[in-house]
């Protein structure tokens, strides 16, 4: 059974819809915080198949499956088995009274082996409601108890089988194996007999591959080790002599190299180019520098004198202000008569407009009075036709005694026009008066401002220079300023010339300093060879002395170099002879030396490598002889097992048969679990049993045998895991005839008691289990180091009242 797709909605902590896609998943881990719902995922797989969960401790309890905040939940599992695809689904309902029950349970087979059981997929209903669980047990070949022992290893029950009492362990095996069915027992016995026979034959074939593991071969390997140990001692004794010869060769070669390098350096000493021309330029620049200094001093003196004369002259600003004030006073005095005449003219115009306005207002008043009289006359003429003798007057209400004669008709329109014309004339004259008043005020203000400014200027100029005196003083001031500007320009030119000369001087000095630096650069490496001290006052003489000395010293080293090469040839010959003797010893004993490297570097490592290889070969032969002996013992054991199992098939009616079968089954489980435990413990432990009690063989303690209860937490976990994997591998075949092959195992157990090395071994074992047995392996763990080894992780989180799950691929 391989899970393909798991869907949950309202199941336990998964209150919202969640799905887990197991397609193309062989090895996965469920990771997440405590209480996030990791174990609930495994519970959902078990519940979909069997309608119960092992950690509820009661197969009839289903209330825990439904989320407390919902009234309906569903679990749906799509899985593959024997080249077919199936769907197992169950629905949970909460009754009005609060109880929870399972509804609409079904088991279906999909027509398309690649379908996922969607509503459009064609299915065949195999069972429904209460028939689903028996149909699943028949389909998988395992009841609920076997499934949670062989496929789902629940949290907390991992080590139960390991630490149970012998009687309890036998009870568990009897229940798991169904020993009440003797035909199945007989079939298991015959199968075991055949398996033991085949295993014995296979072991016999394997023993044929150990023909090289003889006592003579082992002795020859030991002799080879002893011989190479002697060669190693000879090499260690010869290496100091080789080192002395090598040091002599190195010393002679270095002497030749040193003399050659010194000779070449001395021959390379030569006078710098352009040295004579540099001296001439240095002389010329000194003369130019002195001339520039003299011109700068003269320019500075002239500039100082010009500035002092300018400072003694009257300031420009008061002179210019006095001249401006005289010019302004003349201009204002010329304007005064015209401004006075304009003011008098505008005053007379204002007086005329004022008189005309008063006359117009009088005429307008007279026109309004005339209009009122005319209007009353016109009203009386209009009422006369309506008066009746003896009737009441419509205006005053008195009784009319006499009707007046017809009056003359008044000219009402003419009176209105005369009034309007008079009012317009008044308005026009008022506007004219406003303009004349403003003009008169403006002229008066200008006249007052002009006379005030003239008085102020006369007061200011009372004690000042005259206009002619101010003009003459300004002319003198401008003459002094021009002289100061000319002196300043001369000073700037002199300073520029001085700066240019300084720049040229600096450049020449830098070249001279560079020439000295070049001399020092050539001389410094030669000081140790006896280079003379240079004359710091004469650059040319210093260069000449250095070149002469270098030529003589080069000749001396050329002579010494011939003797150095003769010594190098002699010590090289001595080194070659010593290396030849040692190489002959190594070649005699078949010790291979790497090419291209000195014998002093390779001889000892080569001998050590050959010695280690010989020791490994000796150890290999010893180990192979042990393996051969172990295989022979296993072959004998399997032959005995074959005989016992074959006999058992004919002795089913014997009273001790159940106990014998349990012991045989226990042997099988212990044998497989022992191999797994050896892998998990790095070869330290093997598992065995004595009268139903589990013991461990501790190879780290002289193969001592001790009860499993003495194991530490991590060691106990290793033994429990080994037994769990053995149960998963062996019991499905023993539980029922024709049981389907189980392709999944889920481990819901903490791994916290394991150290780093054991955890690495557990991880490797689970990986091998997923690949070698073609099983889906799922684990629930909090250990990051283990989770990181798993290729596919499903992260389970809890938040906002529900759990969620998401696939993560590293």
Beta strands, then each sheet from edge to edge (+ up, - down):
strand 1: 2-9
strand 2: 18-21
strand 3: 27-31
strand 4: 72-81
strand 5: 84-94
strand 6: 100-110
strand 7: 123-128
strand 8: 152-153
strand 9: 685-690
strand 10: 693-698
strand 11: 704-707
strand 12: 744-748
strand 13: 776-780
strand 14: 792-799
strand 15: 802-809
sheet 1: 2+ 1- 4+ 5- 6+ 7-
sheet 2: 8+ 12+ 13+ 3+ 14+ 15-
sheet 3: 9+ 10- 11+
end
